[in-house]
Amino acid sequence: MNLLITRHDKIGDFVVTLPLFKAIKEQYPDTKVTALVSKINFDFASHIEFIDDVILFDKDNLDNTLKQIKEKKFDASISAYIDTTLGKLLFKSGIKKRVAPATKIAQLFFNKRVKQRRSKVEKTEWQYNLDLAKKLFPDIRLKFRKPLLNIQTRKEKKIVFHPGFGGSSDGNLSLDDYINLARSISQSEYEIIFSFGPDDNISKEYISKNINFKATIYDSKGSLYEFTTFLASCYLFVSTSTGPMHLAGASNTKTLSFFGDSLFASSKRWATISDEENQNNFMLSYDYDRQTYKEIEKRLYELIHE
């Protein structure tokens, strides 16, 4: 089968679709799997061993995107996230079997729809995405080899704090509490690193000015795959529920993660794709109290002494 899998939004959203790619490729190795992704994920997807080819979802030149899809002559497509623009694109492409969740008006452009009711949050996003495979592969086992990304690198005594907000996250520590949390282990044997993305200049400036202990400022200006390789080498990644959290979890790096206290934003929906023993998840309200912070600090202390 010549298969197109689409996920044309943000970093974390793409990562939670990767189990779908991997399970199909492991169990049906003769299937050629192509990813249709947004610009931010294009280079990253190109480095993943269980993805055979990548097409850019070019929102500024959809005619070119359509041309590339048509040239590949796909037998089927699976779309983990849909909107009207994508629906029209795949309909025009002539792909005969088009799988998608039965959601939004965009579902009208797909002829194999899966009722999932994701709002009930009965499983994680990556599990919902993996379920879509059953429309084309009825006998597929909904599992894959972990870690999701098998990045060969040596683990080092590094703890990364990533204060940035993103995606579905409604819960996060204040910048001062990120500093407090890092300070609480500043006398340990671990190297403390604060990482920032290209849109995190304000938080980077604040933390750089207010840390009074030894810490490294890491600007992730390289490629997404290079950043993922860096995270794979670290012992622990501390952040809110955002794309980099999912990148860390994909390589089974331990995570200490903060989620909103609603079901929609919780870890029940957005947990990382890693072994459960490597996940340390806290639900935070906007006005979390000091007791909650102390519980997080206590868990960090436990993790560095395991």
N, C-alpha and C positions, 0 to 999 in steps of 0.2 A: 504493500500500500504506500502511496505517496501522500503524506499527511501534513497539513498546515495547522499549527497550534498558535492561536493569537492571544496576546496580552499586551495591550498598547498603552499602559498607563505608567505608574510610578515604580520605583525600585523594589520596595517591599512587596507590592502587588505581583510583580513578575516573579520574585523569589518563591512566593507561596504557590505559584503555578508549576514550578520545576518538578515536583514529585509526579505530576501528570506526564511530563516529558520522559522522566527517568523510568517510571514503571512500564510505559509502553516500549521504550527502547530496550530495556532489559528482558522483557518477556516476549517481545515481537521484534527481534533484532533486524529482520529483513525490511521492516518499515522505515522508510526515509522520513525523518522528522525535521520539518522546517519551522522556525519561529518567526512570527510577525510581531515586531516590538517597536516601542518608541525610541527616539534618538538616545535618550539617557541610558538605555539598556542594550544598545546595539553592539558595542564593542564587548561588553560583558558576556552577552549571549554567544558571541563568536568564539569565546574561549572555553565554553562548556562542552565536555567530551561527548555527552549524550544528545547534543543538538547537531544535526548534520549540516544545516544551512540556515541563514538568517536573512530576512527581508525587513527593510526599514519601513515602518508606518510613517510616511512623510506627510504630515498634515498640511504642509504647504505645497505639495505636489502629489495629490492623490491619483492623478492620471498615471504618473510614473509608477506608483505603487501598484495600481491595478494592472498595468502592463507587465510588471514583474510576476505578479501572481498568476496571470493568464499563461505566461511563458512556461511556468513550472508544471502546468497541467495536473493539478492536485486531484486526487480521488475523493478526498474528504477534508473537512476542517473541524476543529474543536475550538470554541471561543469561551474562555473562562470569564471574560467581562465583555459586555456588549453595550453599544450605543448605536444610534441611528446611522451615523457616518460609517461605522464598521459594517453594519448590516447591509447597507446599500452597496458597499465596496465588494463584499463577498458574494452578494446576489449577482452583481454584474460580472463577477469573475467566472461564472459558469460552473463553480464547484457543486457537484450534484448532491453530496451529503454534507450538510452544515449543522453541526451540533452546537447548542448553546443553552444556558439556563433559561427557563421560561419566566423571564422577568422583563419589565419595561415594554414599551411599544415596539422597541427594536426586535423583539422576538419574532415579529411577523416576517422578518427576512431570513429566518432559519427554519429548516424543515425537519429537524430532529431536536425537539425541545425536551428539557429535563426539569421537572418540577422539584425544586429544592427547598424553598422557603427559608433562605439563609437568615432571615431576620429572627428566626427562632433560636439561632445559635446552638444547634444540637451537636455540632462538631466544629472543628477549626476550619478556617478558610482553605487551607491546603488540602484537607480531606474532602471538602465540597468540590474543589477543582478536580481532584483525582477521581471522584465519582462519575464525572462526565465521560470518562474513557469507556464506561460500560455500554454506552450507546453504539460504539463501533466495535468494541472487543468484549462481548458478553461474558467470556470466561476469564477475563483479566483478574488477577489477584491484586487487591488494592494495597500493595506494599512495594518497597524498593530498598536497595542496600543503603545503609547509612555509614558514614556521613553523606549527606546529600551531595556535597562537593568534596571530592577526595583530593584536597590540596596538600601536596607533600612539602611539609615545612616543619621545623623543629619548634616545639613549644618553649617559650621563654617566660621568665618571671616578670611579666608586664601586665598591668591593669589599666585599661583604657576607660576614661570617663568621656561620654559624648552627650553634652547637654542639649543638643538641638532638638527642636520639635519636628514633627512630620506626620504625613498621612492621616491615619485614623486616631492618632494619639490625642487623648483628652486629659491625661494625667502625667505630671512630671514634677520633679523636684525643682525648687527655685535654684537660681545660679549660686546663691550663698550656700545652700545646702549641698550642692555638688562640691563646692570648695570645702565645706565642713566634712563631708564624707571622705574626700581624698586626704584631708589633713589627719583624719582619725587613723590612717594607716601609713602616715608619712615616715614613721620610724621603722617600718617593716623592711624586709629584704626585697620587696617588689618595686620595680620602676613604675612611677605614676605618670600617666600620659593623658593629656586632654586633647581630644580630636575634634576637628571642626570641618564642616563642608564649606562650599563656596558661598553659601547664603548665611553663614553663621558669624559674620564679622562683628556684630554688636556683642554677642555673648563671648566671643573670643577676646575682644578688647576688655570686657569687664573682668573676665577670669584672669587674664594676663596681668591686669593691674592689681588684683586683690589676693593672689596666692602669695603666701609668705613661707613656703616650704619648697623643697626641690621637686620640680615637675617639668615635663617636656610638653611643649605645644606642638601638636602635629596637624599640619594643614594637608588635607587629603586632596591635593591638586593633581595627582596622577590619575590613571584610569581606575574605573570601578573594580576591575579584576585585581589590580595591584593593591588596592585598599583591602579587598577581600583576603588576599594572600597575607597582608600584614595582620589582619584580625585573626586569621587562622593560626598565627604564630604566638598569639597572646593567651594568657591564662584566663582572663576575665574581661568581659565587656559590660560596662554599666551605662544604661541609657533609658530613654523613654521608648515607647513602641514606635519604631520608625524603620526606614529602609536599612540603615547600617546594623540595627539589631538583628534583622533577618539574615543579613550577610554573615554576621558572626555565628548565628545559630546554624547556618547552612554547612559550616565546617565543624560543627560540634564544639565550638568554643563555649565555655561557660558564660552564661548571661545573668545579670542582675537587672531586671527590667521593670519599668513603671507603666502601668496602664490606667486608663480612665475607669471610674467605678460604675459605669453603666455596662449592661450586657453587651451592647453593640461594640464598645471599645475595649472590652475585657480580654484577658489572656485566653479565656475559653474560646474566643474567636480568633485572636491574632497571635497565639503562641508561636514560638519559633519552631523550625523543623529540626529539632535536635533531640537527643535522649532526655527524658524527663528529669533525670538526676542532674542534668546540666542547666536546668531552667530554675531560676529563682525570681518568681513573679509577685509583684505587689500592685494592688489596686489603690489608686490615689484619687481622692477628691481634690477639687481646686483649692480648698482651704484645709488641707490635711494638718493634723495636729503634731505636737512634738513627740508624742508617744509613738506615732507611726514612723516618724523619722528615726527615732531610737531603735525601733525594730529593724529598720533597714540597715542601720549602722551595725547592729548586733550580728545580722546575717553576713555582712561583709567581713566582719572580724572572724566569724566562723569559717568562711570560705578560704581565707588566707592562712588558716591554721589547720586545714584538712590534711 
